[in-house]
């Protein structure tokens, strides 16, 4: 038997699951670290296993996990089974529906609830739930049923879902034209000096850590992003703020607040799960660790959502209460702030 023919047959049975050309400005970085920023919900261990199995190719040559990517490298993930085909498995997952009519519905998403299927999360998502509860939802530009916009897994709050093609296009245009009204509540590290302000800065993929987004103030990379913020309550080493979005970039509030020195509390992706302000005394550290346990995610909630209804053309506004984990964490900081002030006054 001809070995060359055998190899050719094996190669023909591989399926391309992922392909990317490394950006020009990319610094040398191990390929397992690099791919974590591009393959949604992938773990470093899974990527390393794929490399060990010879599934990761750079410029058509299989590489190991310690390969250092270079600008303009072409990376492909090749597996022996076909890629996920976007077929959504309907699942009977309860939904917290705030409002519903023939054109749309509003959902209050709980923290930890993934919005749509992706690598490692093909089931148990909001889209799986929507497929069970509703028939024939329209597809958005990413072939995801009903979704007009999205919020991160560990961000809670309001999402609007389109039930018809006309609703999808009408609502999506409002988000694109910046005419929708979106307010988030966030607890951030530090005492925000100004009572209110605006953060302006392009947001794009971080050039070194592909898991993060970053601000490019010169505007040479990324997409324009504008966030307006207002102080709601000062709690000593943290501040409760309201953020209103003009644009809707990936991780926008999380990135903009870190950029101005006020990372969102317990935002592990951007370093908010470290003690960034205050003292490192044992009691203070214990207090902060307890807050992290009370709120085991970033302190960010999509509280208000307003838009023009696609059928009636009436402007509708919806509001939700903060989830209990955020309420409990804020209350802890209120009590701590009062006790510190009392000691200082004495």
Buried (B, 14 or more C-beta within 10 A) or exposed (E): EEEEEEEEEEEEEBEEBBEBEBBEEBEEBBBBBBBBBBBEBBEEEBBBEBBEEEBBBBEEEBBEBEBBBEEEBEBBBBBEEEEEEEEBEBBEBEBEEBEBEEBBBBBBBBBEBBBBBBBEBBEEBBBBBBBBBBEEBBBBEEEBBBBBBBBBBBBBBBBBBBBBEEBBBBBBBBBEEEEBBBBBBBBBBBBBEEEEBEBBBBBBBBBBBBEBBBBBEEEEBBBEBBBBBBBBEBBBBBBBBBBBBBBBBBBBBBBBBBBBEBBBBBBEBBEBBEBBBBEEEEEBEEBBEEBBEBBBBBBBBBBBBBBBBBBEEEEBEBEBEBBEBBBEBBEBBBEBBEEBEEEEEE
